[in-house]
């Protein structure tokens, strides 16, 4: 795999066979070619890689959310951003807590946030 296009699902086996740094690099190169600008392009690309990893690993809440969000009118790329916003929120919460129980329930909270995610709720928050 030499190119990444967020509108086209990568082959899961090929995607997961790539080194994580290369996955991030491919997402970053896509955005550079598209001339999209972000405060931190590498971080943005890392969130793309995280969500693509979860799709390739068939994490059910993410797979369902992607299908739901696209059915609600989001492009695949925007659906990746919407799910990525849940990842970002989750990371933010993890960084600011000292609660030892946070890790024990972290996956369940993330899954629930992804399950609640709609195109409308994402647009209200980020557009």
Buried (B, 14 or more C-beta within 10 A) or exposed (E): EEEBBBEEEBEBEEBBEBEEEBBBBBBBBBBEEEEEEEEEBEEBBBBBBBBBBBBBEEBEBBBBBBEBBBEBEBEBBBBBBBBBBBBBBBEEBBEEEEEEEEEEEBEEBBBEBBBEBBBEEBBEEEE
